[in-house]
Amino acid sequence: MTSFKLTDEQLECRDMARDFCQKRVYPVTRQLDEEGLPDKLVSEMGELGYLGCSIATEYGGMGLDPFAVSCIIEEFAKANAGLATLMAAHLSLGCKSMELHGSDEQKKKYLPQMAKGAITSFCLTEPNAGTDVLSIQAKALPESDHFILSGEKQFITSADIAKYYVVFCKTDKGPTCFIVDRDTKGLTVGQPEKKLGIRSSKTCPVHFEDVKVPAENMIGQPGKGFRIALSVLDYGRLGVAAGALGIAEQAFAEAVDYTQNRVQFSQTISSFQATQFKFADMRIEIDASRYLLYHALHTAMSGERFTIEAAKAKLKASETASYIADENIQMHGGYGYTQDYNAERLWRDARITRIYEGTSEAMRMIVGGFCAKK
Ligand SMILES: Cc1cc2nc3c(=O)[nH]c(=O)nc-3n(C[C@H](O)[C@H](O)[C@H](O)COP(=O)(O)OP(=O)(O)OC[C@H]3O[C@@H](n4cnc5c(N)ncnc54)[C@H](O)[C@@H]3O)c2cc1C
């Protein structure tokens, strides 16, 4: 059995993120949920290096390994899952597309900016292409030394504040990936969706109308965009699993705390065996999620392909987050149903982790398909 003991450096990263969240995020988490993220907080995260923590030091990032990055995302998710979503989508999807598939010139140009906090959105989903990503309709037509992009992207995380957009469009060679600057003529960002949860993170449509993009902005080879998207989504799913784990840990801690203080029948609710049996089931599910995530991180760090491991980790952690957040409300009784406690927000925030970056059904297709392979 592989040992998943965190190194001193990984623990230090986790503790620094925990400390930052305790001071800067927890006290205002309800406000972030209601009003969105203030620019000041996002720039502060950029200045402190959180928005470049996974980027190599040669490009101005912190060069942290996937375990350390996962610990940081988990800490942010405990405090505010919308903020963790912003960070994970920027790092694991936007920046990762450039890190894994960009040319040397592209990396030198874009990664240092991204590491300092130039938010990068990942534009794959379309109104008629969700789970079935191969059916995207956005087009990129070649014209001399550039491409003309047109189409509609849907549900794009942080599109409202992004400086760069990693965009997947069809060319005559198949799906192809481009990086597009926010200031490019013809690119417009629509109104944020009114969402159930992760409300501090904005999710918007992005419209491309005859957007002229230089050929040098193509990431990777023409027709290889789908391969890029899939490789990056493996990292994205590690980020979602880390965020889901953070929500689950937070909901569990709040359930224990509340029941240790709430007295009914002249004793604390936590002293009832029925409650303790629930704690046992909850703790085991969280630990199982953590082991699957750490196994996936370990596989990623060993350089092996980790698609199956990431799918298992994302599926387990996201379903666990929903279960624990739901039990947390139950243990709070009527108070859990009100905005006086975090329980209702954690429950709303947990729900998205079973949908974005591949639904639970899509994760089962990946894992089940692998199991059925001869
Ligand atoms: C808050 C939020 C943020 C997001 N951020 C981004 C982002 O930054 N970038 C981006 O590109 N996208 C983003 N997305 C999109 C997200 O990844 C998609 O919503 C998700 O992949 C599902 O696609 P869909 O919504 O079109 O659902 P659909 O694909 O229409 O699926 C609807 C239901 O049918 C099920 N289903 C579909 N096909 C099958 C099948 N073959 N077998 C069994 N069941 C099936 C699904 O599992 C799901 O339950 C975001 C979405 C949200 C809500």
The ligand as an SDF file (V2000), in Angstrom:
LIG
                    3D

 53 58  0  0  0  0  0  0  0  0999 V2000
  -21.2300   26.2180  -12.4860 C   0  0  0  0  0  0  0  0  0  0  0  0
  -20.6980   25.6150  -13.7390 C   0  0  0  0  0  0  0  0  0  0  0  0
  -19.4150   25.8960  -14.1650 C   0  0  0  0  0  0  0  0  0  0  0  0
  -18.9340   25.3430  -15.3540 C   0  0  0  0  0  0  0  0  0  0  0  0
  -17.6850   25.7120  -15.8120 N   0  0  0  0  0  0  0  0  0  0  0  0
  -17.3070   25.3180  -17.0650 C   0  0  0  0  0  0  0  0  0  0  0  0
  -16.1120   25.8470  -17.6640 C   0  0  0  0  0  0  0  0  0  0  0  0
  -15.3780   26.6290  -17.0520 O   0  0  0  0  0  0  0  0  0  0  0  0
  -15.8000   25.4710  -18.9250 N   0  0  0  0  0  0  0  0  0  0  0  0
  -16.5710   24.6020  -19.6410 C   0  0  0  0  0  0  0  0  0  0  0  0
  -16.2280   24.3070  -20.7800 O   0  0  0  0  0  0  0  0  0  0  0  0
  -17.7140   24.0840  -19.1110 N   0  0  0  0  0  0  0  0  0  0  0  0
  -18.0990   24.4300  -17.8470 C   0  0  0  0  0  0  0  0  0  0  0  0
  -19.2670   23.9340  -17.2990 N   0  0  0  0  0  0  0  0  0  0  0  0
  -20.0710   22.9850  -18.0730 C   0  0  0  0  0  0  0  0  0  0  0  0
  -20.1290   21.5840  -17.4510 C   0  0  0  0  0  0  0  0  0  0  0  0
  -18.8920   20.9340  -17.5840 O   0  0  0  0  0  0  0  0  0  0  0  0
  -21.2960   20.8490  -18.1190 C   0  0  0  0  0  0  0  0  0  0  0  0
  -22.4820   21.4310  -17.5900 O   0  0  0  0  0  0  0  0  0  0  0  0
  -21.2930   19.3600  -17.8590 C   0  0  0  0  0  0  0  0  0  0  0  0
  -20.2030   18.7530  -18.5380 O   0  0  0  0  0  0  0  0  0  0  0  0
  -22.5900   18.6940  -18.3220 C   0  0  0  0  0  0  0  0  0  0  0  0
  -22.9880   19.1140  -19.5850 O   0  0  0  0  0  0  0  0  0  0  0  0
  -24.4860   19.6510  -19.8090 P   0  0  0  0  0  0  0  0  0  0  0  0
  -24.7760   20.6330  -18.7570 O   0  0  0  0  0  0  0  0  0  0  0  0
  -24.6610   20.0510  -21.2210 O   0  0  0  0  0  0  0  0  0  0  0  0
  -25.3900   18.3580  -19.5220 O   0  0  0  0  0  0  0  0  0  0  0  0
  -25.7980   17.2050  -20.5630 P   0  0  0  0  0  0  0  0  0  0  0  0
  -24.5810   16.6970  -21.2530 O   0  0  0  0  0  0  0  0  0  0  0  0
  -26.9310   17.6640  -21.3960 O   0  0  0  0  0  0  0  0  0  0  0  0
  -26.2970   16.0750  -19.5670 O   0  0  0  0  0  0  0  0  0  0  0  0
  -27.5600   16.1260  -18.8850 C   0  0  0  0  0  0  0  0  0  0  0  0
  -27.6900   14.8210  -18.0810 C   0  0  0  0  0  0  0  0  0  0  0  0
  -27.6530   13.6870  -18.9730 O   0  0  0  0  0  0  0  0  0  0  0  0
  -26.6270   12.8010  -18.5680 C   0  0  0  0  0  0  0  0  0  0  0  0
  -26.0300   12.1550  -19.7410 N   0  0  0  0  0  0  0  0  0  0  0  0
  -25.5160   12.7480  -20.8500 C   0  0  0  0  0  0  0  0  0  0  0  0
  -25.0290   11.8310  -21.6910 N   0  0  0  0  0  0  0  0  0  0  0  0
  -25.2190   10.6170  -21.1060 C   0  0  0  0  0  0  0  0  0  0  0  0
  -24.9300    9.2540  -21.4640 C   0  0  0  0  0  0  0  0  0  0  0  0
  -24.3030    8.9650  -22.5940 N   0  0  0  0  0  0  0  0  0  0  0  0
  -25.2890    8.2740  -20.6170 N   0  0  0  0  0  0  0  0  0  0  0  0
  -25.9150    8.5560  -19.4350 C   0  0  0  0  0  0  0  0  0  0  0  0
  -26.2120    9.8240  -19.0230 N   0  0  0  0  0  0  0  0  0  0  0  0
  -25.8650   10.8250  -19.8600 C   0  0  0  0  0  0  0  0  0  0  0  0
  -25.6060   13.6650  -17.8290 C   0  0  0  0  0  0  0  0  0  0  0  0
  -24.7740   12.8920  -16.9760 O   0  0  0  0  0  0  0  0  0  0  0  0
  -26.5250   14.6220  -17.0960 C   0  0  0  0  0  0  0  0  0  0  0  0
  -26.9940   14.0200  -15.9210 O   0  0  0  0  0  0  0  0  0  0  0  0
  -19.7490   24.4490  -16.1040 C   0  0  0  0  0  0  0  0  0  0  0  0
  -21.0440   24.1620  -15.6630 C   0  0  0  0  0  0  0  0  0  0  0  0
  -21.5310   24.7420  -14.5230 C   0  0  0  0  0  0  0  0  0  0  0  0
  -22.9660   24.4550  -14.1050 C   0  0  0  0  0  0  0  0  0  0  0  0
  1  2  1  0
  2  3  1  0
  2 52  2  0
  3  4  2  0
  4  5  1  0
  4 50  1  0
  5  6  2  0
  6  7  1  0
  6 13  1  0
  7  8  2  0
  7  9  1  0
  9 10  1  0
 10 11  2  0
 10 12  1  0
 12 13  2  0
 13 14  1  0
 14 15  1  0
 14 50  1  0
 15 16  1  0
 16 17  1  0
 16 18  1  0
 18 19  1  0
 18 20  1  0
 20 21  1  0
 20 22  1  0
 22 23  1  0
 23 24  1  0
 24 25  2  0
 24 26  1  0
 24 27  1  0
 27 28  1  0
 28 29  2  0
 28 30  1  0
 28 31  1  0
 31 32  1  0
 32 33  1  0
 33 34  1  0
 33 48  1  0
 34 35  1  0
 35 36  1  0
 35 46  1  0
 36 37  1  0
 36 45  1  0
 37 38  2  0
 38 39  1  0
 39 40  1  0
 39 45  2  0
 40 41  1  0
 40 42  2  0
 42 43  1  0
 43 44  2  0
 44 45  1  0
 46 47  1  0
 46 48  1  0
 48 49  1  0
 50 51  2  0
 51 52  1  0
 52 53  1  0
M  END
$$$$
